Amino acid sequence: MKPYQQIPIQECGEPLISIPLDRFAVESPHPYVKLGANYQSRSPYCLRQSVLAALVKAQNLLQQDYSGWRIKIFDAYRPVEVQQFMVDYTFFELLQQKGLIAENLSSEQRQQWLEKVYQIWAVPSDNPATPPPHSTGAAVDITLVDATGQTLEMGGEIDELSARSHPDYYANSTDETDRIYHARRQLLHKIMQQAGFCRHPGEWWHFSLGDQMWAWQKNQENVNTFLTARYGKW
């Protein structure tokens, strides 16, 4: 169990609603659908109502200083079944890169490789007390698009299983290109933070509002208060 999963959830019952895709840039086709993930009748482009309102606010803040720029949505709502699919997909992709075969692994070796996968992916838990953040409708994976519609390079791909995924990976670099990457990550963080989101400690692209991770981070920032999560599994 990760520390944030110990935060109690007091579900507020707020609806999961469709993101107005004409207001943002989006990945098309959806990256996980392209890999074979089955959302059944559900759309990945949904968020809880207040989370979506905050995302709209973040984009408005962005455009105050960068006219024509937009937030690009990579992923939003993710059913637990899709979370499981992506954990399995990443696991087998990682083994393939290492020249390993899953059937030949001991249970201990399998768990060691899964732990590497869980550095990026939340455990696809059906336990209502420990839902994956994206399965609550309160988390979103995003990047930035400039006024020409060009997706900005951020110094690493979304879902990349490497040290480059850490938000401050380029913070101390003196390389000019690295400094640009860091500035863009900081800009993304700034607008999302001002809109009420918290950024995942280990992923530059992942932001949430109202889920367990958000509450845990808020509690870390202010030890004199204790927030609970208001969004559970949808």
N, C-alpha and C positions, 0 to 999 in steps of 0.2 A: 504493500500500500504506500502510495506517495503522500507526502505531508498534506497536500491540499484536500485529499480525499477524506480526511478526518473532519472536515467542516460539515456541520449539519445542513440539511437542505429543508427549507420551508417553502414549498412550491406555491407560487403566487397565482398560478392558473392563467397567466397571460398567454394569448394565442400565438401560434407560430404562423407567420404570414409571408406571402411571396415578396421577394425583393423586386422593386421596379427596375428591371435590367436596363432600361433605356437611360437611366440616370447614372449608371456606373459602366465601367468596362468589365467584361467577363471573359473567362476562358471558354472557348467554344470549339468543338464539343467539350463538355465537362471532362476534366482530366481523368477522373476515376471511372466514369462511364466508358470512356475510350479504352480503358484497361480491362473492362468487363464487369465492373461493379453493377449490381442490380439494385436499384432504388425502388423497384416495384412501382407503385403508383405515386410515390413521393418525390418531390423535387429537392435537389440539393441547394437550390437558390431560395432558401427560406431562413428567416431569423425570428426570434421573439420580437414582438411589436416595439418595445422600448429599445431593444438592441439595434433594430433597424433605424429607428429615429436618431439614435446616437451616431450611427454610421453615416447617415445623411448629414448630420451636423459636422462630422469630421471632414467630409468632402467639401462642405461649404467653407470650413476653415482653411482647407488646402487652397481653394480657389481664390480666397482673399489675397493671397500672396503669389499664387501661380495660376494665372488665368488660363482656363482651358484644360488644366490638368484634372485627372480623375483617379479615383481609387479603382483598382482592378481586383475583382473578386475571383479568387482561385477556387475556394470552397467555403461552404457555410454549414448548413444542417447536414448531419451525417448519421443515418441510422446505425445502430449497433452492428447490424449485419454487414453493413459496408465497412465499418471499422474493422471487423473481423477479416473481411476480404482483403483490405489493404495491409493489415498486419501479416497475413499469410503471403500476400504478394511480395511484400518487402523482405520477408524472411527467406523465401525461396530465391529471390533475386540476389540477396546477399550471399547465400550459399553458392549460387552459380558463379558469382564473381570470385569466390574463394576456391572454386573447383571442388566443392563438397556435395555429397548426396545425402539428402535428409534421412533416407532409410538406413544409412550407415552410421548415423550419429547415436551415441548413447543418450540416455535421458538427461544426463548432466550436461553433455555437450549441447544438446538441443536447447536447454534452458539458458546456457551461456550466450548462444546466438540470439535467442529471443530477447534477452536482456539488452542486447545492442539495439534491436529493433525498437524496444520500449523506451529508448533514449529519445525517440522522436514521436512514436505512436503511443497513445494511451491504451491501456489494457481494455479490450472490448468486453466490458463487464455488463451483465444483465442485472446485477445487484442495484436496486433503486437508490442505495446509499452511496454508490461509487460509479456514477455514469461517466462515460467518456465526455469531455467538454463539448465536443461538436454535437453529441447526441442530445444535448439540452436545448439546442437552438440559440445558444448564447455566445458561441465562438465563431470566429471568421478568419480565414487565411487570405491575406491581401498583399498587393504590391502597388506600384504607382505607374501611371501612364501619363506621358507629357501631352502638350497641346496638339502635337502632330499625330497622336494615337500610338506612339512608340512606347512599348513597355521598357521601363528603365532597368538597366543592369544594376543589380543590388549586391553583386559579389558572391552570389550563391543561389542555387535553385531552391524553390519551395520544396519541402520534404527531403532535402538533401541530408543524408546520414553522414555528416562530417562536422568537424570543428567550425567550419565556415558558417554553419547555421546559427552559432551563438551571436546574439545581437551586437556585442562589442568586439567581435573578432578582429576588426580592422582599427579599433580605437587608437592603438599606439603605433600604427604604421606611419612611416614618413613618405611612403610612396604616393605619388599624386593621384593615381587611379584608386588606390585603396582609400584615400581620404575622401574621394567622391562617394565611394560606396558607403562609407561610414556616415557621411553627411545625409545621404538619402535615407538610410535606415533611421537616423535621428529625426529627420523630418517626418517620416511615417509615424514614428513613435510619438512625436510631439502632438500632431493633430489628433491622433487616437486618444492619447492621454487627456488632452483638453476636452475631448468629447465624453470622457468618463470611462474609457477602456483601460485595462491593464494588459501589458505585453507578457507573453510567455517568457520565463527567464532564460530558456535555451533556444528559442526560435524567433528570428527577427520578423517573421510574417504572421504570427499567430496572436490574435487579440481577443479578449473576452470581456463580458460585462454581466455581472449578476450570477455567474456560476461559482462552483467551489473554488476554482483556481483564482478567480477575481477576488472573492471574499478572503481567501488565505493571504493573497498579496496585500490587500488593504489592511488586514490585521497585522501583517509584518511591518507595514509603514507606520501604523499607529497602535502601539501596544495598550493604549488606554481604552480602546473600543474593541468590541467583538462583533463582527458581522457574520451573518449566516448567508448561505446561498439562497437565492430566490427562484432559481430555475433548476429543476431536476430533469430526468430523462423524459423525452417527448415520445 
